[in-house]
């Protein structure tokens, strides 16, 4: 089932930005490690692949263990590490093959590209070389320990790539029917809304949600502009709703407003509404602005209890 390839020497090509409404109809790059956290991502691509809706490539990247602490016999330590890596590598790729055989059962066979090295670097480089329209990865539902240990691959890929990334939770067992998009009226959030609308099945629902930070709520109330702000947001949301509904007549588009931190508001609403995924656009910021303002996309991926679609910034943002 698998074809062995080395992605470590991938080179960068021209940046390509597909139309966001058609991400699932384009070239999909599925990155899997064979774990249960990637079952949702593999199952989704298998369903799309079966229907002939998209071109799909699969990438599995084995990350060798770091070299051990130097000992009295460095050559022996290196040989021990290499032998251990070989066994782990064989088990890793066998696990990926078993997962693909299980979830692609009775579907057209798919080729697996195998690589060894940094998963993030390999995924980003292969996506560029293959001109992938969308990177699909698994998403581990985070516990407190996960957040203390560090960021997972899906989050690091979104920071490193210029491609949209769909981090799929294991519980996404069907093509998406309901998506919630965080709207701040930036171009990035508009693209996220268009992309999410295009990923829904006929009869699905797209919810456009605008969250206003509590500090802004207090300031608006003190300045007497709360009513004007609310009217302006309502009018802007309705305008966006009308535009998307006109372009996607087979889905329902509705709007919501909340007060509070954006990532928390979007995720809490999506969970309560039993949505299939949330979507957000990443902003183009310098390092200082990122440190001060943070990132809604980062917060969503760290707190995720369901799938997350992240649209990258563009040069025109």
N, C-alpha and C positions, 0 to 999 in steps of 0.2 A: 504494500500500500504506500510505502514511503519512498521518497527520493532524497538522497543525501546531498546537501549543498552547504557551502560555506558562505555565510553572510557577513563575515567580519571585515571584508575589504570593499564593502559597498561604498559607492561614491554619490555625491549630491548632484541632482539634476535640477532643472527649472521648476520653480514653485507652480503648482497647479491647483486652482480653486474651482471645483465642480459646482454646478448649481445645487444649492442646499436642498431644494425640494425633491431631489432624486438620489439621495445618498444610497438607499438600499437597492437601487437599480444599477448602481455602478460597480466598480471593482472593489471588492471587500478583501481586506487583509485580516484574517483571523489569527490572533496570537494566543496559543494555549500551552499550558504546562501539564495538561492531563489531570489536574486536580478537580475535585468536586466544585470548587468555586468557579471553574470555567465551563461547567455543564450547560448553563444557560446560554452563554455565548456560542458554544459549539452547536447546541440545539437550534438556536435561531438561524445560524448560517446554514445548517443542514436543511431546515425548512425552506429557506430562500433558494438554496442550491437545487433542491428537489423540484421546485416550481420553475426553474430556469429563469428566475427573475434577475439574478445577478451573477457576475463572474466572481468566483471566490478562490483565494489562495490561503494556505494554512502555513503558519510558521511556528516551529517549536524551538526554543532556545535553551540549551543546557548551560547553566552557570557553574563553572568549576568552583570547588571550595578554595578559599584562600590558602596560600602556602603556610605551613605550620611555623611556629617559633623556631628559629635556628637552634640546632642541637650540635652535639659533638661530632656527629656524622651527617652533614647536610645532604650528601648524596643519598644516603639511606632514607632520610626524611622525605626527600623529593620523590624517590621511587615508591615509598609507601603511599604518599599523596596521590601519585599518578595511578597506582593500582586501585585505590579507593575510588578515585574519580571515574575510572573505566567501568567499575561495577555500578556506580550511581548513574552514570551516563546511560548504560544499557537499560537499567530499570526505568529511568526517566522517559526515554523514547518508547519503551514498551508500554508504559502507562498512557502516553499520548496515543499510541496506535490502538490500544484497547478502548479508550474513550471515543475515538473517531469511529471505530468499528461498531461500537454500541449505538452511538447517536446518529450515524449516517447509514444505519442498517436499512436495506432495501432502497437505498438512494444511489445515485450515480457516484462512483468512486472519486476520491479527491486526492491530489498529490500533496505530500507534506515536505516542506523545505526544512531541513535540519541545520541548526547553527549552534555554535558554542562561543560563549563570551558574555558580555553584558546584555541582558535582555532588552533594556531600554534602547541602547545604541543599535542593536540588531533590528529591533522592530522599526525604529525611526528610519534607518537606512534602507531597509527592504521596502518600506512603504514608499519612499521616494523613488527608488529604482523601478518598482513595479507600477508606479503612478497610481497607487491605490486612492480611491475616493474616500474611503472610510476605514479606520482601524477599529476592529472589534476585539475586546479583551474580556476576560472574566473579571468579576468584582467580588472581593472578599467583604462580606458584611462585617463591619468593624466592631471589635470589643474595645474596652478601655485599654487593655494590654496592647492591642494592635496600634492604637494611637500613640502610646508611650514608646513603642519600639521604633516606629518610623513609618515613612510613606511607602505604599505599595507600588507595584509596577504601573498600574493604570494611571495613577496620579502623576508619576514621574514621566510617563509617556506624553500626557497632555501638555506638560511644561516644555517638552523637548521637540515636539513635532509641529508642523504647519498644517496638519491634516485633522479633520474632525475625528474624535474618539468616542466610541460608544462602549462604556464599561457596563457589562451586562451581569446583573445579579443572578444567582442560581435559580431563583424562583420565577424568572421570566420564562414561562413554559409555552408561550404562543406568540404569534405576531402581535405587536402592540395595538391596544384599543384605546388607551387613555394616556395622554401625556400632559404634564404641567410644565410651563415654561416661565422662568424668571424674567420679567420684563422691566428694564430700567430705561427704555427708549433709546438705547445706544444702537449703533448699526449691528454690533455683535449680537445683541439680544434679538433684534429683528431677524437676523439670519438663523438664529436658534429656533425661533418660532416657525419660520418657513421650513426648516429641516425637519422639525418634529411633526409638523402637519403632513409632510410627505411620507413619513414612516408609519402612519396610522392606517389601519384597514378601513374599508368602507363601513360607515356607520360608527366610526370611532369618535372620540371627543378630545378636543384640544382646549386646555385651560390656560389663559394668559393671566399671570399673577404678578401684580406690582406690590412690592413691600416698601414701606417708608420707615426708615430708622426712627426709633423712639425719640432720639434727640431732635430730629427734624420735626416730629409731631409737636414737641413742647415749644420749639422755637416758632413754629407756624401759629400755634395758639396764642403765644405772647404777642406776636406781631399783628394778629388779627387777619392773617391771610389763609387760615385753615380752610375756609369755605371755597375760596378762589382756587387753592391748590387742589382740593378734592374734585372740583368741577373740571379743572384742566386735565387731571389724570384720567377722570372718567371719560372725557371727550377723546383723549389720545388713545386710550384702550379701545374705545368703541370704533375709532377710525381704523386701528390695526385689526381689530376683530373683523370688520367689514371687508378689508382688503384680503385677509387670509381666507375668509369664508367664500369670497368670490372666486378665488383661485382653487379652492378645494371644496367643491359643492357636496361631496359625498360624506363629509364629516361635520360634526357640530363644533362650533367655536364659541366659548364663553369666557367671561372675564371675572377676576376676583381681585380685591384689594385687601391688604393686611398691613398692620403696623408691627414693626420689629425687624430684627436682623434678617436679611434677605434669604440666606441659605436655610436658616431654621424655619422661616415662614413657608418657603417653597416645599421643603421636605416634609414638614408637619402636615401641610394641606394635602400633599400627594399621598402620604400614607393613609390619612383619614378618608380620602376619596378612592382608595384602592387603585391608584394610578399604576401604570406599568413602568413608566420612567419619567424622570425630570430632565429638562434641557436648559442649558445656559450658555452664554457666549463669554469667552475670555476677553478681557480688555488689554489693550496695549499700554503698558505702564513702565516707567523706569524703576530701578531698584528701590529708590527712596519711597516713591508712591506706593509700590507694592508692599513695602514693609509697614507703612503707616495705615494703608487702607485694607490690606489683605486681599483675598481673592474669594469671590463667591464660589467659583468652580472648585477651588481647593477645599473650601469648607464643605461643599456638598459631597465631594468624593471621600473626605475623611469621616463624615457623619453618615454616609450612605447606608440606607436600609433597602433601597431599590435601585434599579438601573439608572445610569447618568449619561446623558449625551452632552459633550462639550465641543462647541464650535470655536476654532482658533481665531485670533484677531487677523485683520488684513491690513495691508499697507495704507489703504484709504481710510482706516478708522482714525 
